[in-house]
């Protein structure tokens, strides 16, 4: 391999490794902050939030349910450990944001919020993808290649009739 190419790969890999935790925490803080603040606003049934939900066709009691799960999801994303709980929180945030996008687009109500919801969806996926091994349900202990069926030795077969 060419020395210049090899060194740029190493630098690129180490540069990303250094910025990965920063990108993870920025995305996670944004998602958790929105979940917590939005959840509190939902639980408090602030007038502009209640008007938005009514305009989308949801009953007012849905705000308390959604808000409670948002606050719990924000908490789950920030506490250490509990990887399976974090997976559920990521799924809940993803479903919340994509469901909100679908609600806005199908009703035509406050369509201007779709851009922000799309950004929050992307940040949720980014946070999930960049999470460290300690926050994953399946820990990858090595980068060893997978052994495929074609790579395993086969016993000789004979056809019997």
KOLNUKOL-591659 format. One record per atom (N, C-alpha, C, O): y, x, z negated; residue in three letters. Coordinates in Angstrom, 1 decimal. Layout:
BEGIN
REC:v:u:w:aa
REC:Y:X:Z:ALA
...
// end
This chain:
BEGIN
REC:v:u:w:aa
REC:-1.2:0.9:0.0:UNK
REC:0.0:0.0:0.0:UNK
REC:1.2:0.9:0.0:UNK
REC:1.3:1.9:-0.6:UNK
REC:2.2:0.5:0.7:UNK
REC:3.5:1.2:0.8:UNK
REC:4.1:1.3:-0.6:UNK
REC:4.2:0.3:-1.3:UNK
REC:4.7:2.4:-1.0:UNK
REC:5.3:2.6:-2.3:UNK
REC:6.5:1.7:-2.5:UNK
REC:6.7:1.2:-3.6:UNK
REC:7.3:1.6:-1.4:UNK
REC:8.5:0.7:-1.6:UNK
REC:8.1:-0.7:-1.8:UNK
REC:8.6:-1.4:-2.7:UNK
REC:7.1:-1.2:-1.1:UNK
REC:6.6:-2.6:-1.3:UNK
REC:6.0:-2.8:-2.7:UNK
REC:6.2:-3.8:-3.3:UNK
REC:5.2:-1.8:-3.1:UNK
REC:4.5:-1.9:-4.4:UNK
REC:5.5:-1.9:-5.5:UNK
REC:5.4:-2.7:-6.5:UNK
REC:6.6:-1.1:-5.5:UNK
REC:7.5:-1.0:-6.5:UNK
REC:8.4:-2.3:-6.6:UNK
REC:8.7:-2.8:-7.6:UNK
REC:8.7:-2.9:-5.4:UNK
REC:9.5:-4.1:-5.4:UNK
REC:8.7:-5.3:-6.0:UNK
REC:9.2:-6.2:-6.6:UNK
REC:7.3:-5.3:-5.7:UNK
REC:6.5:-6.3:-6.3:UNK
REC:6.5:-6.2:-7.8:UNK
REC:6.6:-7.2:-8.6:UNK
REC:6.4:-5.0:-8.3:UNK
REC:6.4:-4.7:-9.8:UNK
REC:7.7:-5.1:-10.4:UNK
REC:7.7:-5.8:-11.4:UNK
REC:8.8:-4.7:-9.8:UNK
REC:10.1:-5.1:-10.3:UNK
REC:10.3:-6.6:-10.3:UNK
REC:10.8:-7.2:-11.2:UNK
REC:9.9:-7.2:-9.2:UNK
REC:10.0:-8.7:-9.0:UNK
REC:9.2:-9.4:-10.1:UNK
REC:9.7:-10.3:-10.7:UNK
REC:8.0:-8.9:-10.3:UNK
REC:7.1:-9.5:-11.3:UNK
REC:7.7:-9.3:-12.7:UNK
REC:7.7:-10.3:-13.5:UNK
REC:8.2:-8.1:-13.1:UNK
REC:8.7:-7.9:-14.4:UNK
REC:10.1:-8.6:-14.6:UNK
REC:10.4:-9.1:-15.7:UNK
REC:10.9:-8.7:-13.5:UNK
REC:12.1:-9.4:-13.6:UNK
REC:11.9:-10.9:-13.9:UNK
REC:12.7:-11.4:-14.7:UNK
REC:10.9:-11.5:-13.2:UNK
REC:10.7:-12.9:-13.5:UNK
REC:10.1:-13.1:-14.9:UNK
REC:10.4:-14.0:-15.6:UNK
REC:9.2:-12.1:-15.3:UNK
REC:8.6:-12.2:-16.7:UNK
REC:9.7:-12.2:-17.7:UNK
REC:9.6:-12.8:-18.8:UNK
REC:10.8:-11.5:-17.5:UNK
REC:11.9:-11.4:-18.5:UNK
REC:12.7:-12.7:-18.5:UNK
REC:13.2:-13.1:-19.6:UNK
REC:12.9:-13.3:-17.4:UNK
REC:13.7:-14.5:-17.3:UNK
REC:12.9:-15.8:-17.5:UNK
REC:13.5:-16.9:-17.7:UNK
REC:11.6:-15.7:-17.5:UNK
REC:10.7:-16.9:-17.6:UNK
REC:11.0:-17.6:-19.0:UNK
REC:11.2:-18.8:-18.9:UNK
REC:11.0:-16.9:-20.1:UNK
REC:11.3:-17.6:-21.4:UNK
REC:12.7:-18.2:-21.4:UNK
REC:12.9:-19.3:-22.0:UNK
REC:13.7:-17.6:-20.8:UNK
REC:15.0:-18.1:-20.8:UNK
REC:15.1:-19.4:-19.9:UNK
REC:15.7:-20.4:-20.4:UNK
REC:14.5:-19.4:-18.8:UNK
REC:14.4:-20.6:-17.9:UNK
REC:13.7:-21.7:-18.6:UNK
REC:14.1:-22.9:-18.6:UNK
REC:12.6:-21.3:-19.3:UNK
REC:11.8:-22.4:-20.0:UNK
REC:12.6:-23.0:-21.1:UNK
REC:12.7:-24.2:-21.2:UNK
REC:13.3:-22.2:-21.9:UNK
REC:14.1:-22.8:-23.0:UNK
REC:15.3:-23.5:-22.6:UNK
REC:15.7:-24.5:-23.2:UNK
REC:15.9:-23.1:-21.5:UNK
REC:17.1:-23.9:-20.9:UNK
REC:16.6:-25.2:-20.4:UNK
REC:17.2:-26.2:-20.7:UNK
REC:15.5:-25.3:-19.7:UNK
REC:15.0:-26.5:-19.2:UNK
REC:14.5:-27.4:-20.3:UNK
REC:14.8:-28.6:-20.3:UNK
REC:13.8:-26.8:-21.3:UNK
REC:13.3:-27.6:-22.4:UNK
REC:14.4:-28.1:-23.3:UNK
REC:14.4:-29.3:-23.7:UNK
REC:15.4:-27.3:-23.5:UNK
REC:16.6:-27.8:-24.3:UNK
REC:17.3:-29.0:-23.6:UNK
REC:17.7:-29.9:-24.3:UNK
REC:17.5:-28.9:-22.3:UNK
REC:18.1:-29.9:-21.6:UNK
REC:17.3:-31.2:-21.7:UNK
REC:17.9:-32.3:-21.9:UNK
REC:16.0:-31.1:-21.5:UNK
REC:15.2:-32.3:-21.5:UNK
REC:15.1:-32.9:-22.9:UNK
REC:15.3:-34.1:-23.1:UNK
REC:14.8:-32.0:-23.9:UNK
REC:14.7:-32.5:-25.3:UNK
REC:16.1:-33.1:-25.8:UNK
REC:16.1:-34.1:-26.5:UNK
REC:17.2:-32.5:-25.4:UNK
REC:18.5:-33.0:-25.8:UNK
REC:18.7:-34.3:-25.2:UNK
REC:19.2:-35.2:-25.9:UNK
REC:18.4:-34.5:-23.9:UNK
REC:18.6:-35.8:-23.3:UNK
REC:17.7:-36.9:-23.9:UNK
REC:18.1:-38.0:-24.1:UNK
REC:16.4:-36.5:-24.1:UNK
REC:15.5:-37.4:-24.8:UNK
REC:16.0:-37.9:-26.2:UNK
REC:16.0:-39.0:-26.5:UNK
REC:16.4:-36.9:-26.9:UNK
REC:16.9:-37.2:-28.3:UNK
REC:18.2:-38.0:-28.3:UNK
REC:18.2:-39.1:-28.9:UNK
REC:19.2:-37.6:-27.5:UNK
REC:20.4:-38.3:-27.5:UNK
REC:20.2:-39.7:-26.8:UNK
REC:20.7:-40.7:-27.3:UNK
REC:19.5:-39.7:-25.7:UNK
REC:19.3:-41.0:-25.0:UNK
REC:18.5:-41.9:-25.9:UNK
REC:18.7:-43.2:-25.9:UNK
REC:17.5:-41.4:-26.6:UNK
REC:16.7:-42.2:-27.5:UNK
REC:17.5:-42.8:-28.7:UNK
REC:17.3:-44.0:-29.0:UNK
REC:18.4:-42.0:-29.2:UNK
REC:19.3:-42.5:-30.3:UNK
REC:20.2:-43.6:-29.8:UNK
REC:20.4:-44.6:-30.4:UNK
REC:20.7:-43.4:-28.5:UNK
REC:21.6:-44.4:-27.9:UNK
REC:20.8:-45.7:-27.7:UNK
REC:21.3:-46.8:-27.9:UNK
REC:19.5:-45.5:-27.2:UNK
REC:18.7:-46.7:-27.0:UNK
REC:18.4:-47.5:-28.3:UNK
REC:18.6:-48.7:-28.3:UNK
REC:18.1:-46.7:-29.3:UNK
REC:17.8:-47.4:-30.6:UNK
REC:19.0:-48.1:-31.2:UNK
REC:18.9:-49.2:-31.7:UNK
REC:20.2:-47.4:-31.0:UNK
REC:21.4:-48.0:-31.5:UNK
REC:21.9:-49.2:-30.6:UNK
REC:22.8:-49.9:-31.0:UNK
REC:21.3:-49.3:-29.5:UNK
REC:21.6:-50.4:-28.5:UNK
REC:23.1:-50.4:-28.2:UNK
REC:23.8:-51.4:-28.2:UNK
REC:23.6:-49.2:-27.8:UNK
REC:25.0:-49.0:-27.4:UNK
REC:25.3:-50.0:-26.3:UNK
REC:24.5:-50.2:-25.4:UNK
REC:26.5:-50.6:-26.3:UNK
REC:26.8:-51.6:-25.3:UNK
REC:26.6:-51.2:-23.8:UNK
REC:26.0:-51.9:-23.0:UNK
REC:27.0:-50.0:-23.4:UNK
REC:26.8:-49.6:-22.0:UNK
REC:25.4:-49.3:-21.7:UNK
REC:25.0:-49.5:-20.6:UNK
REC:24.6:-48.9:-22.7:UNK
REC:23.1:-48.7:-22.4:UNK
REC:22.4:-50.1:-22.3:UNK
REC:21.6:-50.3:-21.5:UNK
REC:22.8:-51.0:-23.2:UNK
REC:22.2:-52.3:-23.2:UNK
REC:22.6:-53.0:-21.9:UNK
REC:21.8:-53.7:-21.3:UNK
REC:23.8:-52.9:-21.4:UNK
REC:24.3:-53.5:-20.1:UNK
REC:23.5:-52.9:-19.0:UNK
REC:23.1:-53.6:-18.1:UNK
REC:23.2:-51.6:-19.0:UNK
REC:22.4:-50.9:-18.0:UNK
REC:21.0:-51.5:-17.9:UNK
REC:20.5:-51.8:-16.9:UNK
REC:20.4:-51.6:-19.1:UNK
REC:19.0:-52.1:-19.2:UNK
REC:18.9:-53.6:-18.7:UNK
REC:18.0:-54.0:-18.0:UNK
REC:19.9:-54.4:-19.1:UNK
REC:19.9:-55.8:-18.7:UNK
REC:20.1:-55.8:-17.2:UNK
REC:19.5:-56.7:-16.5:UNK
REC:21.0:-55.0:-16.6:UNK
REC:21.2:-55.0:-15.2:UNK
REC:20.0:-54.6:-14.4:UNK
REC:19.8:-55.0:-13.3:UNK
REC:19.1:-53.7:-15.0:UNK
REC:17.9:-53.3:-14.4:UNK
REC:16.8:-54.4:-14.5:UNK
REC:15.7:-54.3:-13.9:UNK
REC:17.0:-55.4:-15.4:UNK
REC:16.1:-56.4:-15.6:UNK
REC:15.1:-56.3:-16.7:UNK
REC:14.1:-57.0:-16.8:UNK
REC:15.4:-55.4:-17.6:UNK
REC:14.6:-55.2:-18.8:UNK
REC:15.1:-56.0:-20.0:UNK
REC:16.3:-56.1:-20.1:UNK
REC:14.2:-56.4:-20.9:UNK
REC:14.6:-57.1:-22.1:UNK
REC:15.3:-56.2:-23.1:UNK
REC:15.0:-55.0:-23.0:UNK
REC:16.1:-56.7:-23.9:UNK
REC:16.9:-55.8:-24.9:UNK
REC:16.0:-55.1:-25.9:UNK
REC:16.3:-54.0:-26.3:UNK
REC:14.9:-55.8:-26.3:UNK
REC:14.0:-55.1:-27.2:UNK
REC:13.3:-53.9:-26.7:UNK
REC:12.8:-53.0:-27.4:UNK
REC:13.3:-53.7:-25.4:UNK
REC:12.7:-52.6:-24.7:UNK
REC:13.4:-51.3:-25.1:UNK
REC:12.8:-50.2:-25.1:UNK
REC:14.7:-51.4:-25.4:UNK
REC:15.5:-50.3:-25.7:UNK
REC:15.0:-49.6:-27.0:UNK
REC:14.9:-48.4:-27.1:UNK
REC:14.6:-50.4:-28.0:UNK
REC:14.1:-49.8:-29.3:UNK
REC:12.8:-49.1:-29.0:UNK
REC:12.6:-48.0:-29.6:UNK
REC:11.9:-49.7:-28.3:UNK
REC:10.6:-49.1:-28.0:UNK
REC:10.8:-47.8:-27.2:UNK
REC:10.3:-46.8:-27.6:UNK
REC:11.6:-47.8:-26.1:UNK
REC:11.8:-46.7:-25.3:UNK
REC:12.5:-45.6:-26.1:UNK
REC:12.2:-44.4:-26.0:UNK
REC:13.5:-46.0:-26.9:UNK
REC:14.3:-45.0:-27.7:UNK
REC:13.5:-44.3:-28.7:UNK
REC:13.6:-43.1:-28.9:UNK
REC:12.6:-45.0:-29.3:UNK
REC:11.7:-44.4:-30.4:UNK
REC:10.8:-43.4:-29.7:UNK
REC:10.6:-42.3:-30.3:UNK
REC:10.2:-43.7:-28.6:UNK
REC:9.3:-42.8:-27.9:UNK
REC:10.1:-41.6:-27.4:UNK
REC:9.5:-40.5:-27.4:UNK
REC:11.3:-41.8:-27.0:UNK
REC:12.1:-40.6:-26.5:UNK
REC:12.4:-39.7:-27.6:UNK
REC:12.3:-38.5:-27.4:UNK
REC:12.8:-40.2:-28.8:UNK
REC:13.1:-39.3:-29.9:UNK
REC:11.8:-38.5:-30.3:UNK
REC:11.9:-37.3:-30.6:UNK
REC:10.7:-39.2:-30.4:UNK
REC:9.5:-38.6:-30.8:UNK
REC:9.1:-37.5:-29.7:UNK
REC:8.5:-36.5:-30.1:UNK
REC:9.3:-37.8:-28.5:UNK
REC:9.0:-36.9:-27.4:UNK
REC:9.9:-35.6:-27.5:UNK
REC:9.4:-34.5:-27.3:UNK
REC:11.1:-35.8:-27.8:UNK
REC:12.0:-34.6:-28.0:UNK
REC:11.5:-33.8:-29.1:UNK
REC:11.5:-32.5:-29.0:UNK
REC:11.2:-34.4:-30.2:UNK
REC:10.6:-33.7:-31.4:UNK
REC:9.4:-32.9:-31.0:UNK
REC:9.2:-31.8:-31.4:UNK
REC:8.5:-33.6:-30.3:UNK
REC:7.2:-32.9:-29.9:UNK
REC:7.4:-31.7:-29.0:UNK
REC:6.7:-30.7:-29.1:UNK
REC:8.4:-31.8:-28.1:UNK
REC:8.7:-30.6:-27.2:UNK
REC:9.2:-29.4:-28.0:UNK
REC:9.0:-28.3:-27.5:UNK
REC:9.9:-29.7:-29.1:UNK
REC:10.5:-28.5:-29.8:UNK
REC:9.7:-27.9:-30.9:UNK
REC:9.9:-26.8:-31.2:UNK
REC:8.8:-28.7:-31.5:UNK
REC:8.0:-28.1:-32.6:UNK
REC:7.0:-27.1:-32.1:UNK
REC:6.5:-27.3:-31.0:UNK
REC:6.7:-26.1:-32.9:UNK
REC:5.7:-25.1:-32.4:UNK
REC:4.3:-25.7:-32.6:UNK
REC:4.0:-26.6:-33.4:UNK
REC:3.4:-25.2:-31.7:UNK
REC:2.0:-25.7:-31.8:UNK
REC:1.8:-27.1:-31.2:UNK
REC:2.7:-27.5:-30.4:UNK
REC:0.7:-27.7:-31.4:UNK
REC:0.5:-29.1:-31.0:UNK
REC:0.6:-29.2:-29.5:UNK
REC:1.3:-30.1:-29.0:UNK
REC:-0.2:-28.4:-28.8:UNK
REC:-0.1:-28.4:-27.3:UNK
REC:-0.5:-29.7:-26.6:UNK
REC:0.2:-30.1:-25.7:UNK
REC:-1.5:-30.4:-27.2:UNK
REC:-1.8:-31.7:-26.6:UNK
REC:-0.7:-32.7:-26.7:UNK
REC:-0.5:-33.5:-25.8:UNK
REC:-0.1:-32.7:-27.9:UNK
REC:1.1:-33.6:-28.1:UNK
REC:2.2:-33.3:-27.1:UNK
REC:2.9:-34.2:-26.6:UNK
REC:2.4:-32.0:-26.8:UNK
REC:3.4:-31.6:-25.9:UNK
REC:3.1:-32.1:-24.5:UNK
REC:4.0:-32.6:-23.7:UNK
REC:1.8:-32.1:-24.1:UNK
REC:1.4:-32.6:-22.8:UNK
REC:1.7:-34.1:-22.7:UNK
REC:2.2:-34.5:-21.7:UNK
REC:1.5:-34.8:-23.7:UNK
REC:1.8:-36.3:-23.8:UNK
REC:3.3:-36.5:-23.7:UNK
REC:3.8:-37.4:-23.0:UNK
REC:4.1:-35.6:-24.4:UNK
REC:5.5:-35.7:-24.3:UNK
REC:6.1:-35.5:-22.9:UNK
REC:6.9:-36.2:-22.4:UNK
REC:5.5:-34.4:-22.3:UNK
REC:5.9:-34.1:-20.9:UNK
REC:5.6:-35.3:-20.0:UNK
REC:6.4:-35.7:-19.1:UNK
REC:4.4:-35.9:-20.1:UNK
REC:4.0:-37.0:-19.3:UNK
REC:4.9:-38.2:-19.5:UNK
REC:5.4:-38.9:-18.6:UNK
REC:5.2:-38.5:-20.8:UNK
REC:6.1:-39.6:-21.1:UNK
REC:7.5:-39.4:-20.5:UNK
REC:8.1:-40.3:-20.0:UNK
REC:8.1:-38.2:-20.6:UNK
REC:9.4:-37.9:-20.1:UNK
REC:9.3:-38.1:-18.5:UNK
REC:10.3:-38.6:-18.0:UNK
REC:8.3:-37.5:-17.9:UNK
REC:8.2:-37.7:-16.5:UNK
REC:8.1:-39.1:-16.0:UNK
REC:8.8:-39.5:-15.1:UNK
REC:7.3:-39.9:-16.7:UNK
REC:7.2:-41.3:-16.4:UNK
REC:8.5:-42.1:-16.7:UNK
REC:8.8:-43.0:-16.0:UNK
REC:9.2:-41.7:-17.7:UNK
REC:10.5:-42.3:-18.1:UNK
REC:11.5:-42.1:-16.9:UNK
REC:12.1:-43.0:-16.5:UNK
REC:11.6:-40.8:-16.5:UNK
REC:12.6:-40.5:-15.5:UNK
REC:12.2:-41.1:-14.1:UNK
REC:13.1:-41.6:-13.4:UNK
REC:11.0:-40.9:-13.7:UNK
REC:10.6:-41.5:-12.4:UNK
REC:10.6:-43.0:-12.4:UNK
REC:10.9:-43.6:-11.4:UNK
REC:10.2:-43.6:-13.6:UNK
REC:10.3:-45.1:-13.7:UNK
REC:11.7:-45.5:-13.6:UNK
REC:12.0:-46.6:-13.0:UNK
REC:12.6:-44.8:-14.2:UNK
REC:14.1:-45.2:-14.1:UNK
REC:14.6:-45.0:-12.7:UNK
REC:15.4:-45.8:-12.2:UNK
REC:14.1:-44.0:-12.0:UNK
REC:14.5:-43.8:-10.6:UNK
REC:14.1:-45.0:-9.8:UNK
REC:14.8:-45.6:-9.0:UNK
REC:12.8:-45.4:-9.9:UNK
REC:12.2:-46.5:-9.2:UNK
REC:13.0:-47.8:-9.6:UNK
REC:13.3:-48.6:-8.7:UNK
REC:13.3:-48.0:-10.8:UNK
REC:14.1:-49.2:-11.3:UNK
REC:15.4:-49.3:-10.6:UNK
REC:15.8:-50.3:-10.1:UNK
REC:16.1:-48.2:-10.6:UNK
REC:17.5:-48.1:-10.0:UNK
REC:17.4:-48.4:-8.5:UNK
REC:18.2:-49.1:-7.9:UNK
REC:16.4:-47.8:-7.8:UNK
REC:16.3:-47.9:-6.4:UNK
REC:15.8:-49.3:-6.0:UNK
REC:16.3:-49.9:-5.0:UNK
REC:14.9:-49.9:-6.7:UNK
REC:14.4:-51.3:-6.3:UNK
REC:15.4:-52.4:-6.7:UNK
REC:15.5:-53.4:-5.9:UNK
REC:16.2:-52.2:-7.7:UNK
REC:17.2:-53.2:-8.1:UNK
REC:18.5:-53.0:-7.4:UNK
REC:19.3:-54.0:-7.2:UNK
REC:18.8:-51.8:-7.0:UNK
REC:20.1:-51.4:-6.4:UNK
REC:21.2:-51.4:-7.5:UNK
REC:22.4:-51.3:-7.1:UNK
REC:20.8:-51.4:-8.8:UNK
REC:21.8:-51.4:-9.9:UNK
REC:22.1:-50.0:-10.3:UNK
REC:21.1:-49.2:-10.6:UNK
REC:23.3:-49.6:-10.3:UNK
REC:23.8:-48.2:-10.8:UNK
REC:23.0:-47.1:-10.1:UNK
REC:22.4:-46.2:-10.8:UNK
REC:22.9:-47.2:-8.8:UNK
REC:22.2:-46.2:-8.0:UNK
REC:22.8:-44.8:-8.1:UNK
REC:22.1:-43.8:-7.8:UNK
REC:24.0:-44.7:-8.5:UNK
REC:24.6:-43.4:-8.7:UNK
REC:24.0:-42.6:-9.8:UNK
REC:24.2:-41.4:-9.8:UNK
REC:23.2:-43.2:-10.6:UNK
REC:22.5:-42.4:-11.7:UNK
REC:21.2:-41.7:-11.2:UNK
REC:20.6:-41.0:-11.9:UNK
REC:20.8:-42.0:-10.0:UNK
REC:19.5:-41.5:-9.5:UNK
REC:19.5:-40.0:-9.4:UNK
REC:18.5:-39.3:-9.7:UNK
REC:20.7:-39.4:-9.0:UNK
REC:20.8:-38.0:-8.9:UNK
REC:20.5:-37.3:-10.2:UNK
REC:19.8:-36.3:-10.3:UNK
REC:21.2:-37.8:-11.3:UNK
REC:21.0:-37.2:-12.6:UNK
REC:19.5:-37.4:-13.1:UNK
REC:18.9:-36.5:-13.7:UNK
REC:18.9:-38.5:-12.8:UNK
REC:17.5:-38.8:-13.1:UNK
REC:16.6:-37.8:-12.4:UNK
REC:15.6:-37.4:-12.9:UNK
REC:16.9:-37.5:-11.1:UNK
REC:16.1:-36.6:-10.3:UNK
REC:16.2:-35.2:-10.9:UNK
REC:15.2:-34.5:-11.0:UNK
REC:17.4:-34.8:-11.3:UNK
REC:17.6:-33.5:-12.0:UNK
REC:16.8:-33.4:-13.3:UNK
REC:16.1:-32.4:-13.5:UNK
REC:16.8:-34.5:-14.1:UNK
REC:16.0:-34.5:-15.3:UNK
REC:14.5:-34.4:-15.0:UNK
REC:13.8:-33.8:-15.8:UNK
REC:14.1:-35.1:-14.0:UNK
REC:12.7:-35.0:-13.6:UNK
REC:12.3:-33.6:-13.2:UNK
REC:11.3:-33.1:-13.6:UNK
REC:13.1:-32.9:-12.4:UNK
REC:12.9:-31.5:-12.0:UNK
REC:12.9:-30.6:-13.2:UNK
REC:12.0:-29.8:-13.4:UNK
REC:13.8:-30.8:-14.2:UNK
REC:13.8:-30.0:-15.4:UNK
REC:12.6:-30.2:-16.2:UNK
REC:12.1:-29.3:-16.9:UNK
REC:12.1:-31.4:-16.3:UNK
REC:10.9:-31.7:-17.0:UNK
REC:9.7:-31.0:-16.4:UNK
REC:8.9:-30.3:-17.1:UNK
REC:9.6:-31.0:-15.1:UNK
REC:8.5:-30.3:-14.4:UNK
REC:8.6:-28.8:-14.6:UNK
REC:7.6:-28.1:-14.8:UNK
REC:9.9:-28.3:-14.5:UNK
REC:10.1:-26.9:-14.7:UNK
REC:9.8:-26.4:-16.1:UNK
REC:9.1:-25.4:-16.2:UNK
REC:10.2:-27.2:-17.1:UNK
REC:9.8:-26.9:-18.5:UNK
REC:8.3:-26.8:-18.7:UNK
REC:7.8:-25.9:-19.3:UNK
REC:7.6:-27.8:-18.1:UNK
REC:6.2:-27.9:-18.2:UNK
REC:5.5:-26.7:-17.5:UNK
REC:4.6:-26.1:-18.1:UNK
REC:6.0:-26.3:-16.3:UNK
REC:5.4:-25.3:-15.6:UNK
REC:5.6:-23.9:-16.2:UNK
REC:4.8:-23.0:-16.1:UNK
REC:6.8:-23.7:-16.8:UNK
REC:7.1:-22.4:-17.4:UNK
REC:6.7:-22.2:-18.9:UNK
REC:7.0:-21.2:-19.4:UNK
REC:6.1:-23.2:-19.5:UNK
REC:5.8:-23.1:-20.9:UNK
REC:4.9:-22.0:-21.2:UNK
REC:4.0:-21.7:-20.4:UNK
REC:5.1:-21.3:-22.3:UNK
REC:4.2:-20.2:-22.6:UNK
REC:2.8:-20.6:-23.0:UNK
REC:2.5:-21.8:-23.2:UNK
REC:1.9:-19.6:-23.0:UNK
REC:0.5:-19.9:-23.2:UNK
REC:0.3:-20.6:-24.6:UNK
REC:-0.7:-21.4:-24.7:UNK
REC:1.1:-20.3:-25.5:UNK
REC:0.9:-20.9:-26.9:UNK
REC:1.2:-22.4:-26.9:UNK
REC:0.9:-23.1:-27.8:UNK
REC:1.9:-22.8:-25.8:UNK
REC:2.2:-24.3:-25.7:UNK
REC:1.4:-25.0:-24.7:UNK
REC:1.7:-26.1:-24.3:UNK
REC:0.3:-24.4:-24.2:UNK
REC:-0.6:-25.0:-23.2:UNK
REC:-1.9:-25.5:-23.9:UNK
REC:-2.3:-24.9:-24.9:UNK
REC:-2.5:-26.5:-23.3:UNK
REC:-3.8:-26.9:-23.9:UNK
REC:-4.9:-26.0:-23.5:UNK
REC:-5.8:-25.8:-24.3:UNK
REC:-4.9:-25.5:-22.3:UNK
REC:-5.9:-24.6:-21.9:UNK
REC:-5.3:-23.2:-21.8:UNK
REC:-4.5:-22.9:-21.0:UNK
REC:-5.8:-22.3:-22.6:UNK
REC:-5.3:-20.9:-22.7:UNK
REC:-6.1:-20.1:-21.6:UNK
REC:-7.3:-20.1:-21.6:UNK
REC:-5.3:-19.5:-20.8:UNK
REC:-5.9:-18.6:-19.8:UNK
REC:-5.9:-17.2:-20.4:UNK
REC:-4.9:-16.5:-20.5:UNK
REC:-7.1:-16.7:-20.7:UNK
REC:-7.2:-15.4:-21.4:UNK
REC:-7.2:-14.2:-20.5:UNK
REC:-6.8:-13.1:-20.9:UNK
REC:-7.6:-14.4:-19.3:UNK
REC:-7.6:-13.3:-18.4:UNK
REC:-7.2:-13.8:-17.0:UNK
REC:-7.3:-15.0:-16.7:UNK
REC:-6.9:-12.9:-16.2:UNK
REC:-6.5:-13.2:-14.8:UNK
REC:-7.7:-12.9:-13.8:UNK
REC:-7.5:-12.6:-12.7:UNK
REC:-8.9:-12.9:-14.4:UNK
REC:-10.1:-12.5:-13.6:UNK
REC:-10.3:-13.6:-12.5:UNK
REC:-10.1:-14.8:-12.7:UNK
REC:-10.6:-13.2:-11.3:UNK
REC:-10.8:-14.2:-10.2:UNK
REC:-12.0:-15.1:-10.5:UNK
REC:-13.0:-14.7:-11.2:UNK
REC:-12.0:-16.2:-10.0:UNK
REC:-13.1:-17.2:-10.2:UNK
REC:-14.3:-16.8:-9.4:UNK
REC:-14.1:-16.3:-8.3:UNK
REC:-15.4:-17.0:-9.9:UNK
REC:-16.7:-16.7:-9.2:UNK
REC:-17.0:-18.0:-8.5:UNK
REC:-17.2:-19.0:-9.1:UNK
REC:-17.2:-17.8:-7.2:UNK
REC:-17.6:-19.0:-6.4:UNK
REC:-19.1:-19.1:-6.2:UNK
REC:-19.8:-18.1:-6.5:UNK
REC:-19.5:-20.2:-5.7:UNK
REC:-21.0:-20.3:-5.5:UNK
REC:-21.5:-19.4:-4.5:UNK
REC:-22.6:-18.9:-4.6:UNK
REC:-20.7:-19.0:-3.5:UNK
REC:-21.1:-18.1:-2.4:UNK
REC:-21.2:-16.7:-2.9:UNK
REC:-21.9:-15.9:-2.3:UNK
REC:-20.5:-16.4:-4.0:UNK
REC:-20.6:-15.0:-4.6:UNK
REC:-21.8:-14.8:-5.5:UNK
REC:-22.1:-13.6:-5.8:UNK
REC:-22.4:-15.8:-5.9:UNK
REC:-23.6:-15.7:-6.8:UNK
REC:-24.8:-15.4:-6.0:UNK
REC:-25.0:-16.0:-4.9:UNK
REC:-25.7:-14.6:-6.5:UNK
REC:-26.9:-14.3:-5.7:UNK
REC:-27.8:-15.5:-5.6:UNK
REC:-27.9:-16.3:-6.6:UNK
REC:-28.4:-15.7:-4.5:UNK
REC:-29.3:-16.8:-4.3:UNK
REC:-30.7:-16.4:-4.3:UNK
REC:-31.1:-15.3:-3.8:UNK
REC:-31.5:-17.2:-4.9:UNK
REC:-33.0:-16.9:-4.8:UNK
REC:-33.5:-17.3:-3.4:UNK
REC:-33.0:-18.2:-2.8:UNK
REC:-34.5:-16.5:-3.0:UNK
REC:-35.0:-16.8:-1.7:UNK
REC:-35.7:-18.1:-1.7:UNK
REC:-36.4:-18.5:-2.7:UNK
REC:-35.5:-18.9:-0.7:UNK
REC:-36.1:-20.2:-0.6:UNK
REC:-37.1:-20.2:0.6:UNK
REC:-37.0:-19.6:1.6:UNK
REC:-38.1:-21.0:0.3:UNK
REC:-39.1:-21.2:1.3:UNK
REC:-39.3:-22.6:1.6:UNK
REC:-39.1:-23.5:0.7:UNK
REC:-39.5:-22.9:2.8:UNK
REC:-39.7:-24.4:3.2:UNK
REC:-41.1:-24.7:3.0:UNK
REC:-42.0:-24.0:3.6:UNK
REC:-41.4:-25.7:2.3:UNK
REC:-42.8:-26.1:2.2:UNK
REC:-42.9:-27.5:2.8:UNK
REC:-42.0:-28.3:2.7:UNK
REC:-44.0:-27.7:3.5:UNK
REC:-44.1:-29.0:4.2:UNK
REC:-45.1:-29.9:3.7:UNK
REC:-45.3:-31.0:4.3:UNK
// end
